[in-house]
Amino acid sequence: MERQVRDQQLLVCNLCRGCDFTCHSSCLWLWQESVTQLNSLVLVSLGGVAGTLARYGVGELFPDDRQGTLIANVAGVALASTLLVLMERRGISQLRLLLLPGFCAGFTTFSAVTAHSLEPIEGGMLFLAQNIFLSLTAVIVVLPLARKLIPVRS
């Protein structure tokens, strides 16, 4: 019976949002979890906007859409590889959301690669192969280099 009353109280708190989430320990936990999720969403969103704007800048520097896409993808993969090592070595967790699924995902444009690869007359599959090959090459080169240059936090 006591659990039923507590569950009903939690339901009221969740539905009306009239309390300050401190009336029950479960409400406080729910509030803290909601704030954490909102912070994560804001960080990914801000990073995504910045990455998209940077990708737009690459498009302005390289008006050929294929060339701009290739440069953005290879640079984004290299940056993501470096950031992974940096965050691994320095223990930066909040920036991970801002920079990896945020900035790097907004900057790289693998959806554009897919669209370009569907253009067989203009060498679509070759363009896809170039993107994959150069992106993997960037990871193979940058990851060990970053591990060598970025010291572990002592």
C-alpha positions as CSV (number, residue, x, y, z in Angstrom):
1,M,0.0,0.0,0.0
2,E,2.8,2.4,0.9
3,R,4.5,1.8,-2.5
4,Q,1.2,2.5,-4.3
5,V,1.0,5.9,-2.5
6,R,4.6,6.7,-3.3
7,D,4.1,5.8,-7.0
8,Q,1.0,8.0,-7.2
9,Q,2.9,10.9,-5.6
10,L,5.7,10.4,-8.2
11,L,3.2,10.3,-11.0
12,V,1.7,13.6,-9.8
13,C,5.1,15.2,-9.5
14,N,6.0,14.0,-13.1
15,L,2.7,15.1,-14.5
16,C,2.1,18.4,-12.9
17,R,5.7,19.5,-12.5
18,G,4.4,21.6,-9.7
19,C,7.0,20.6,-7.2
20,D,10.6,21.5,-7.1
21,F,11.6,17.8,-7.5
22,T,12.8,17.6,-3.9
23,C,9.6,16.1,-2.4
24,H,10.9,12.6,-3.1
25,S,14.4,11.3,-3.6
26,S,13.2,9.7,-6.9
27,C,12.0,13.1,-8.1
28,L,15.3,14.7,-7.2
29,W,17.1,11.9,-9.2
30,L,14.7,12.4,-12.1
31,W,15.4,16.1,-12.1
32,Q,19.1,15.6,-12.0
33,E,18.9,13.1,-14.8
34,S,16.8,15.6,-16.9
35,V,19.3,18.4,-16.3
36,T,22.2,16.1,-17.4
37,Q,20.4,15.1,-20.6
38,L,19.5,18.7,-21.3
39,N,23.2,19.8,-20.8
40,S,24.3,17.0,-23.2
41,L,21.7,18.0,-25.8
42,V,22.8,21.7,-25.6
43,L,26.5,20.7,-25.9
44,V,25.9,18.5,-28.9
45,S,23.7,21.2,-30.5
46,L,26.2,24.0,-30.0
47,G,29.0,21.9,-31.4
48,G,26.9,20.9,-34.3
49,V,26.1,24.5,-35.2
50,A,29.7,25.4,-35.0
51,G,30.7,22.4,-37.1
52,T,28.1,23.2,-39.7
53,L,29.3,26.8,-40.0
54,A,32.9,25.6,-40.3
55,R,31.8,23.2,-43.1
56,Y,30.0,26.1,-44.8
57,G,33.3,28.0,-44.6
58,V,35.1,25.1,-46.3
59,G,32.5,25.2,-49.0
60,E,33.2,28.9,-49.6
61,L,37.0,28.2,-49.8
62,F,36.5,25.3,-52.2
63,P,33.5,26.0,-54.4
64,D,33.7,22.5,-56.1
65,D,31.3,20.6,-53.9
66,R,33.1,17.3,-54.3
67,Q,36.5,18.8,-53.3
68,G,35.0,20.6,-50.4
69,T,33.3,17.5,-49.2
70,L,36.4,15.4,-49.4
71,I,38.5,18.0,-47.6
72,A,35.9,18.4,-44.8
73,N,35.6,14.7,-44.3
74,V,39.3,14.0,-44.2
75,A,40.0,17.0,-42.0
76,G,37.1,16.1,-39.7
77,V,38.3,12.5,-39.3
78,A,41.8,13.7,-38.5
79,L,40.5,16.2,-36.0
80,A,38.3,13.6,-34.4
81,S,41.2,11.2,-34.1
82,T,43.3,13.9,-32.4
83,L,40.5,14.9,-30.1
84,L,39.9,11.3,-29.0
85,V,43.5,11.0,-27.9
86,L,43.4,14.4,-26.2
87,M,40.3,13.5,-24.3
88,E,41.6,10.0,-23.4
89,R,44.8,11.4,-22.1
90,R,43.4,14.5,-20.3
91,G,40.1,13.0,-19.1
92,I,38.0,15.8,-20.6
93,S,34.4,14.4,-20.7
94,Q,32.1,17.4,-21.1
95,L,34.0,18.6,-24.2
96,R,33.6,15.2,-25.8
97,L,29.9,15.9,-26.5
98,L,30.6,19.4,-27.8
99,L,33.5,18.4,-30.1
100,L,32.9,14.8,-31.3
101,P,29.2,14.2,-31.9
102,G,28.7,18.0,-32.0
103,F,31.4,19.8,-34.0
104,C,33.0,16.9,-35.9
105,A,29.6,15.4,-36.9
106,G,28.4,18.8,-38.1
107,F,31.7,19.4,-40.0
108,T,32.0,16.1,-41.8
109,T,29.5,15.4,-44.5
110,F,29.3,11.7,-45.2
111,S,25.7,12.2,-46.3
112,A,27.0,14.4,-49.2
113,V,29.4,11.5,-50.0
114,T,26.5,9.2,-50.4
115,A,24.7,11.7,-52.7
116,H,27.8,12.1,-54.8
117,S,28.4,8.4,-55.0
118,L,25.0,8.0,-56.6
119,E,26.2,10.0,-59.6
120,P,27.8,7.3,-61.8
121,I,28.5,9.6,-64.7
122,E,30.8,11.7,-62.6
123,G,32.6,8.8,-61.0
124,G,30.4,8.4,-58.0
125,M,31.9,5.1,-56.7
126,L,35.4,6.4,-57.2
127,F,34.6,9.4,-55.1
128,L,33.2,7.1,-52.4
129,A,36.3,5.0,-52.5
130,Q,38.5,8.1,-52.2
131,N,36.6,9.3,-49.2
132,I,36.9,6.0,-47.4
133,F,40.5,5.5,-48.3
134,L,41.7,9.0,-47.3
135,S,39.6,9.0,-44.1
136,L,41.1,5.7,-43.0
137,T,44.5,6.9,-44.0
138,A,44.0,10.0,-41.9
139,V,43.1,7.8,-38.9
140,I,46.1,5.5,-39.4
141,V,48.5,8.5,-39.6
142,V,47.0,10.9,-37.1
143,L,46.1,8.5,-34.2
144,P,49.6,7.2,-33.6
145,L,51.0,10.7,-34.1
146,A,48.6,12.2,-31.6
147,R,49.4,9.4,-29.1
148,K,53.1,10.2,-29.5
149,L,52.7,14.0,-29.2
150,I,50.0,14.4,-26.6
151,P,51.4,13.4,-23.2
152,V,49.4,11.6,-20.6
153,R,48.2,13.8,-17.8
154,S,50.2,13.0,-14.7
